[in-house]
Amino acid sequence: MQERSAGTAATSDRHRDPQLDEHVRADLPTTLRPTGDNNVIDFDNRVAIVTGAGGGLGRSHALLLASRGAKVVVNDLGGSRDGSGGGSDMADAVVNEIVEAGGEAVANYDGVHTWEGGEAIVQSALDAFGRVDIVVNNAGILRDTSFAKLQEDQLDLVLKVHLYGAFHVAHAAWGHLKDQGYGRIINTTSGSGLYGNFGQSNYSAGKMGQVGLTRTLAIEGAKYGITANVIAPVAASRMTEDIMPPQLLERLEPENVSPLVAYLASETCTDTGKIYSVGGGYMARVAILEGEGATFDGVPSPDDVAEKWAAINELGSDPAEFTHGVMEQTTKIGQALGIEVT
Ligand SMILES: NC(=O)c1ccc[n+]([C@@H]2O[C@H](COP(=O)([O-])OP(=O)(O)OC[C@H]3O[C@@H](n4cnc5c(N)ncnc54)[C@H](O)[C@@H]3O)[C@@H](O)[C@H]2O)c1
């Protein structure tokens, strides 16, 4: 479900968690918001890890962070779109781009899908630069199939890369972020996770798992100066090159997504626990809503549930738009760009 108004979900008092309240109080609006290329956002003395940064979105994130002064660990396993194979060329190429442009970066070729891989990626940051401040969990693969035809290896590796991978790298970095009282974690979900998509049950579940992880890291990180947010990007990359119309792909450069990542990774941004839809110059907050609900005197019978079914389903009258499926998310971006998506 997607909320495009500035309103927030109504939460009744009995659902309130004191720790969450503390976290919400800490989440005051930022006073400094960059407009245009005024270079308010910089990363001097900050060290960023970007996973899956050998191409597509990750490469773009790494280049932008490095251009604003971050020292970057460019992680990439260097495999194919389905996660098979591997190599050092992809990460090396991006490191060379950064260094040639005058920035600082090191390559790391470990897979995020193992616990040891996550530790080795963070160790690369510590070895090269002595610290870690920013983790951008971006690595990803696809093993699409209808749910009926899903095989164990298609479930296993997709969850290991997307869901476990975000855990592995964030967890390996967490102690360092906590000890220094500062950290920025940006995870990468997908409209497929938020809204569903045919043939992507494995990917959708892994991606929505990152939303749950993000929400809890935001709560647990609040008192240590660690924020965690999650983006649902839409961009032209090897992942999408054969599934979107060419005229839309032309407008969906990964470079349109990275400014949001950089902003979320900055000291300026103290928002945390939030979800953003982003692509082609469009950015919108996404929210999980809970309605006013219905109450029962005592334990309800199934018939009581049936009787109050409409009230249980009611989400309230606040102006909110709901997105049904990842293709509708893409269509909204197309509409924002004036491109008809069929
Ligand atoms: N492009 C889109 O429209 C879109 C939409 C929603 C979500 N996403 C997500 O954005 C992220 C980036 O995707 P992209 O479109 O740039 O695709 P991409 O294939 O270009 O990038 C993914 C990168 O991750 C690397 N990778 C794969 N497995 C790895 C592992 N185990 N360890 C380390 N690196 C690994 C790949 O080698 C690749 O370079 C992914 O998480 C993807 O699911 C993309």
The ligand as a MOL file (V3000), in Angstrom:
LIG
                    3D

  0  0  0     0  0            999 V3000
M  V30 BEGIN CTAB
M  V30 COUNTS 44 48 0 0 0
M  V30 BEGIN ATOM
M  V30 1 N 16.4840 -1.8560 -11.4500 0
M  V30 2 C 15.2790 -1.8040 -10.8710 0
M  V30 3 O 14.2870 -1.3080 -11.4560 0
M  V30 4 C 15.0990 -2.3360 -9.4830 0
M  V30 5 C 13.7970 -2.3640 -8.9560 0
M  V30 6 C 13.6220 -2.7850 -7.6430 0
M  V30 7 C 14.7050 -3.1760 -6.9010 0
M  V30 8 N 15.9550 -3.1930 -7.4460 0 CHG=1
M  V30 9 C 17.0550 -3.6350 -6.6190 0
M  V30 10 O 18.1410 -2.7400 -6.7450 0
M  V30 11 C 19.3630 -3.4440 -6.5160 0
M  V30 12 C 20.3240 -3.1630 -7.6630 0
M  V30 13 O 19.7980 -3.7330 -8.8330 0
M  V30 14 P 20.2020 -3.2890 -10.3150 0
M  V30 15 O 18.9350 -3.0380 -11.0250 0
M  V30 16 O 21.2460 -2.2460 -10.2760 0 CHG=-1
M  V30 17 O 20.7640 -4.6630 -10.8930 0
M  V30 18 P 22.2420 -5.1600 -11.1940 0
M  V30 19 O 22.1360 -6.5930 -11.5600 0
M  V30 20 O 22.8980 -4.2460 -12.1600 0
M  V30 21 O 22.9900 -4.9760 -9.8010 0
M  V30 22 C 23.0580 -5.9540 -8.8130 0
M  V30 23 C 24.5160 -6.1810 -8.4730 0
M  V30 24 O 24.5980 -7.0520 -7.3420 0
M  V30 25 C 25.7040 -7.9250 -7.5680 0
M  V30 26 N 25.5200 -9.1340 -6.7640 0
M  V30 27 C 24.6870 -10.1620 -6.9820 0
M  V30 28 N 24.8110 -11.0880 -6.0250 0
M  V30 29 C 25.7640 -10.6390 -5.1680 0
M  V30 30 C 26.2950 -11.1420 -3.9650 0
M  V30 31 N 25.9230 -12.3240 -3.4540 0
M  V30 32 N 27.2380 -10.3980 -3.3200 0
M  V30 33 C 27.6490 -9.2160 -3.8290 0
M  V30 34 N 27.1670 -8.6940 -4.9840 0
M  V30 35 C 26.2240 -9.3890 -5.6370 0
M  V30 36 C 25.6780 -8.1920 -9.0560 0
M  V30 37 O 26.9200 -8.6820 -9.5360 0
M  V30 38 C 25.2780 -6.8540 -9.6310 0
M  V30 39 O 26.3930 -6.0580 -9.9820 0
M  V30 40 C 18.9750 -4.9030 -6.3540 0
M  V30 41 O 18.8760 -5.2290 -4.9960 0
M  V30 42 C 17.6210 -4.9830 -7.0050 0
M  V30 43 O 16.8680 -6.0610 -6.5130 0
M  V30 44 C 16.1620 -2.7720 -8.7160 0
M  V30 END ATOM
M  V30 BEGIN BOND
M  V30 1 1 1 2
M  V30 2 2 2 3
M  V30 3 1 2 4
M  V30 4 1 4 5
M  V30 5 2 4 44
M  V30 6 2 5 6
M  V30 7 1 6 7
M  V30 8 2 7 8
M  V30 9 1 8 9
M  V30 10 1 8 44
M  V30 11 1 9 10
M  V30 12 1 9 42
M  V30 13 1 10 11
M  V30 14 1 11 12
M  V30 15 1 11 40
M  V30 16 1 12 13
M  V30 17 1 13 14
M  V30 18 2 14 15
M  V30 19 1 14 16
M  V30 20 1 14 17
M  V30 21 1 17 18
M  V30 22 2 18 19
M  V30 23 1 18 20
M  V30 24 1 18 21
M  V30 25 1 21 22
M  V30 26 1 22 23
M  V30 27 1 23 24
M  V30 28 1 23 38
M  V30 29 1 24 25
M  V30 30 1 25 26
M  V30 31 1 25 36
M  V30 32 1 26 27
M  V30 33 1 26 35
M  V30 34 2 27 28
M  V30 35 1 28 29
M  V30 36 1 29 30
M  V30 37 2 29 35
M  V30 38 1 30 31
M  V30 39 2 30 32
M  V30 40 1 32 33
M  V30 41 2 33 34
M  V30 42 1 34 35
M  V30 43 1 36 37
M  V30 44 1 36 38
M  V30 45 1 38 39
M  V30 46 1 40 41
M  V30 47 1 40 42
M  V30 48 1 42 43
M  V30 END BOND
M  V30 END CTAB
M  END
